[in-house]
Amino acid sequence: MSLIHRSSGLLKPLAAGPASLLRRPFSSATDDDATKITVETSVPFTGHRIDPPSRTIDTTPKELMTFFVDMARMRRMEIAADSLYKSKLIRGFCHLYDGQEAVAVGMEAAITRKDCIITAYRDHCIFLGRGGTLLEAFAELMGRKAGCSKGKGGSMHFYKKDGGFYGGHGIVGAQVPLGCGLAFAQKYSKEDHVTFALYGDGAANQGQLFEALNMAALWDLPAILVCENNHYGMGTAEWRAAKSPAYYKRGDYVPGLKVDGMDVFAVKQACKFAKEHVLKNGPIILEMDTYRYHGHSMSDPGSTYRTRDEISGVRQERDPIERIRKLILSHDIASEKELKDIEKKARKEVDEAIAQAKESPMPEPSELFTNVYVKDHGVE
Amino acid sequence: MASIFQAVGAAAALSSSNSFDSKKFYLSSRKSVSERKGSIFVVRSDGRMSSGRVDKLVTNAVATKADSAAASTASKPGHELLLFEALREGLEEEMDRDPRVCVMGEDVGHYGGSYKVTKGLAPKYGDLRVLDTPIAENSFTGMAIGAAMTGLRPIVEGMNMGFLLLAFNQISNNCGMLHYTSGGQFTIPVVIRGPGGVGRQLGAEHSQRLESYFQSIPGIQMVACSTPYNAKGLMKAAIRSENPVILFEHVLLYNLKERIPDEEYICNLEEAEMVRPGEHITILTYSRMRYHVMQAAKTLVNKGYDPEVIDIRSLKPFDLHTIGNSVKKTHRVLIVEECMRTGGIGASLTAAITENFHDYLDAPIVCLSSQDVPTPYAGTLEEFTIVQPAQIVTAVEQLCQQ
């Protein structure tokens, strides 16, 4: 592992006393980009009909810190949503993503905003990753005007067109054909961009998924199907729903990769690899082995079909934020206190966004009828 | 209140007492609902008896084809073609005009389309723009919607409208609702089209009328073409619309021939078509039933009636402006549709007219629909399933009480 330079001269002249010269906080200094850290993914990749990429990945202190900040923010958002739901400010369905942050962050790190992402209803963090703001998210969850869908979509319908985020879908599996449509459009327009169509282990048994996969493979569409396997389709464990829970192999003639979805570097590497692959060879399936700490949704305690030991075990052994924290500390990129400060900052950001979202009014009654149709010649 | 009039039994002329309860009839004057008359004469809402009017025969005959003043411009020579060719012409013009327009469906490409609507287009535009899909309605409809989210303008062909039931989730939730649930961020400019309706002994599953199932989906528009002229015009309008449009064609109308203008034209998606102006009664219809109505109209004219026939064309939303003006003129409404009686377009139209024009009605709205049965295979039974011209004549006579 290469050493990290800690030269004080190139860093921003913040109010830093001499004591902090030894351990610099995360900064945008150029030397951080030049510093290379090599990490290994927790486990090697497993391939189906494909040679998996290397498990050795290069990163930088800056990237490590960015991962930490982003995941901390996502984690904080989901925990706050839990409280908001319990105080009845969020109603209906609310599916939380805490535990799975590495997938959202790792994927984002491998692609551009011109690449498309589409997912199902566990979409809050992906929305954030695509450039959505905390205010838009909380306002939407509370059904307010400032929400990303003007309060008319709700938890399961976050979208961000300019960020290449196509939602946000409530019906299990229906987003996969849509995702192939996005890929079709990319191929049609001859762009060199790809589409990540995310679905869960529950949706993996949907027929339309295989229909879509067949078409994507037939026409070499740049579609990456990502199975976020958190091992439970609501209350049903994967082995009780699927004869073959090796979701990365289910594509049969379509190659697949099994990825440790709790390891942000593994996710990033896999997504980078997948993007290069599909632009030349047609679709691929990525199975992200991940875990959700919450139940399926806020109405599910999440403990009737799995043990609390299992949940706390994963939290101890595989938590994505903890993994990055350990890496940061072991490479002396930041101190424990600094990381705690970042988490406090995330909490503050989230609290402020919630306060702002609470101020946003409910949509006007006239909004009931807007956006049903596009204003067109003659259409009311 | 409207009575849904169902002709039970043979397609042959019904006796006037058959399933018709004259006690249910009430006549309301336009001025006040309380001035209800219990008589069975045809009373104009201004108090006059209508007998004088009915004696005048309308000499200009009822057209057998859908060629009326609204249809074609008389000045230019135009060219003759069949309805499926008109659809193709409209499609091709739009594909030439906008490179984002593409077609996807089963056998639309190399085979040329099971009803030849897309014949010749794949060699011209390539396999990606005229895409042969596998038999996977749910997912290729979803794919079209996803592509539309990015700005492409796909046209999805259902080989038979009935197959689109497999894609209902995509059509309802994604096609219809995405514009709303995304707060206006995404538009879905798709056209979903295909033949439906009762054909010639195609069997129950291939004789469905999906307009009744789709009509409640918010966010979509529905139109039904019936002539080569409006087929081409509606196809072009549907493609250009930013909203998702479902274009209902009919299996038995593809070979209708008509002379259409050479110059470019588009029909308005939300407009109804005046087929035959008249004074005595408004007959609202669409798609194939238009022809049964016009056939009945010939008989009715010979009997001294003057029906006003409107092809509503726009199934969602209804053109209540044209329909309303007609109701205000004739005060009697007969709806003739191919949907089943329960929950069909006629049922919704009856409600809409009653709600909006109740005061102008001299008689309850009568709606002739198909029977609430799966369409049988046997030819005679199939005939009984749908509304036949003789039933239309009888219904008009009874409505006008002559």
Interface residues (C-beta under 8 A of the other chain):
Chain A: C116 I118 G147 C148 S149 K150 G151 K152 G153 G154 H157 Y159 K160 K161 Y166 G167 G168 H169 G170 I171 A174 V176 P177 L178 G179 C180 G181 L182 F184 A185 Q186 K187 Y188 S189 G207 Q208 E211 A212 N214 M215 L218 W219 T370 N371 V372 Y373 V374 D376 H377 G378 V379 E380
Chain B: C102 L128 R129 L131 T133 P134 A136 N138 S139 F140 T141 G142 M143 A144 I145 G146 A147 A148 M149 T150 G151 L152 N169 Q170 N173 N174 L178 H179 Y180 T181 S182 G183 G184 Q185 F186 T187 P218 G219 Q221 S241 E242 N243 N268 L269 E270 E271 P317
